[in-house]
Amino acid sequence: MHNLKELKIWNKAIALSVDVYKATSNFPKEEVYGLTSQIRRCVVSISSNISEGAGRNSNKEFLHFLGIANGSSYELQTQLIISNKLTFLSNDLLESLLKQIEEIQKMNYTFQKTIQTKI
């Protein structure tokens, strides 16, 4: 098991969740059950899967959940780009969020490689 609060990647994913929730708070009301909901579920999935994996009993299981978190991060990128094209997100806000996501993806990749060496 890993100490969740000490995982830098988990802390960054939590910060991203807060930023995404703020960014989607002004989306059109008709998107509450559509794109807004999907984006929010997706961003929460990143930190949630990291935490679930950290609580598992083996590094192999942790690696599996890091993979799911990574997939959610790519899904989130796509949804934010669509939101930008629909003019729900400004270019500046999109770029800021994408930078955070890319940082988490790089950290995840590196973390996965580290864990793989322990298996």
Order of alpha helices (4+ residues) and beta strands (2+ residues): alpha-alpha-alpha-alpha
